[in-house]
Amino acid sequence: MNQIDPNLIPVLSLIVALLAVFVGPLISWIIAKKQMETTIRTVKQQVVGPMRQTWINNLRAMIAEVTSNCLHYWQTGTYEDLENEQYKRITDIEHTISLMINPEEDDHIKLLKSIRKMASAAGASNREEDKTFFSAYEDVIKLGRKILKEEWKVVKET
């Protein structure tokens, strides 16, 4: 039978000890990293996703309210007759939207500019202002849909 050289036993023991010292912590680190990635993914799904969905719903409601109010006042021709509270509400919505959007994204900036243009042209008194109002109104709807769709994609991916 084969016998192991007695001088080889301490060397093999040393190799096993070195492997345990270096490989064990490396495997632990890899496992901890994967657990952290899983935890982050779970947090995004359970916390960030619902918060972002709430933001999307609020932005949708604000865009709908400002467009419907401006369209109503344009159709009825009562924009000049708005009471301070009604005019303030349109202004409040505009400012709320400006705080909800990302000021560094082009579509978000365009949306806010279109809302301002639409709100100021809601009291149209001639055909040129009517064109400005409807152009801005359509832009708000189009940009709003685009932004909401992009943000919805982000929610679905988390």
N, C-alpha and C positions, 0 to 999 in steps of 0.2 A: 504494500500500500504506500501511497504517497504520504510523506510526512512534510510538514511545513518547517522550513528552516527556523530555528528558535530566534535567530537574529532578525528575521523578517517581521515577527509579531509586533515589536515596538513601532516599526515603521508603518505597518498597516494601521495600527491603533492611532498613530499620529495623523495619518491621512483621513481616517474616519472622523477624528475630532475636528480637523480643519474644515472638512466638508460640512459638518454640523454647525460650526461657527459662521461660515460664510453663506452657505446655501439656505439654511433655515431662515435667517433674517431677510434674504432676498425673496424667498417665497412668501413670507409674511408681508413684505412691502407690496408685492404684486397683488396679493389678495386684498389688502387694505385699500389699494388704489381702485380696484374694481368695485369694492363696496362703496367707496366714496362717490364714484361715478353713478352707481345705481341710486344712491341716496339723493344726489343732485337731480337726477332725472325724475325721481319720485316727487321731490319738492316742486319742481317745475310743473309737473302734471297736477299736483294737488293744491298748490298755492298760486303760482304765477299764472297758470292757465285760467282759472276762474277769475282772478283779478283782471286779467287782460280781456276776458269775455265781458265783464262788467263795464270796463272802459269802452269797449266796442259798442255795447248796448247804449251807454250814455251818450257817446258821440253820435250814434245813429239818431237818437231821440232829439238831440240838440240841432242837428242838421235838418231833421224833419220839421221841427218847430220853427226854426228861423225861416226856412223856405216857405212853409205854409202861411206864416204870419205876413211875410213880405208879399207873397202872391195875393193874399186876401186884401191887403191894403192897396196893392196896385189895382186889383180888379174893382174894388169899391171906390177908389179914388179918394179915400179918406186919410191918406198918409199925413197930410198937413193938419188934419183934425185929431191926430192921435193925442191922447192924454199923456201926461208925463209918465205914468206907470206903464202904458203900452209901449211907448218909445223906449223907455228904460229897459223893458223886458227884451226887446230886440237887441239893444246894446249889450245887456248882460249876457245873452246867449252868445253873441259874437265874441265877447271877451272870454267867456268860459271855453269856447272852442279854441280860441287862441292859446289858452293855457293847457288844453288837452293835447294839442298836436305837437309834433316835433318841428321846431323852427329851423332845422337843418335839412329837412327833406323837401325837395322841390314841389311835389304834389301837395304837401301840407301847406306850404307857403301860398301856392296857387289857390288852394281852397279858401284860405282866409281872405286873400285879395278878392276873390270872386264873391264871397259873402259880403264884404264891405261894399263892393260895387253894386251888388244886387240891393242891399239895404238902402244905399243912397239913391238908387234909381227907382225905388218902389213908389215914390211920389211923382212919377213921370207925368209930364204935362205936354209932351210933344212926341212925335214919332221917333225921333232920334233917341230920346231917353227910353222909349218903349223898347227899341232894339237893344239898347244897352242892358235894360232890365232882363229881357228874355235871354240874351246871350249869357249874362252872369248867372241867371237862374239855372239854365241848362248846364253851365260849367260846374256849378255847385253840386247839382245832382250827379253829374258824370264823375267828378273828382271824388265826391263822397263815396259813391259806389266802389270806385277803384281802390281808395284807401281802405275802406271796410273789408273789401275782398282780400287785399294783401295782408291785413292784420288777422283776418280769420285764418288764412293759411298758416300764419305763425302760431296761432293757438292750436291748430290741428297737429302741427309738427312737434309741439312740446309734449 
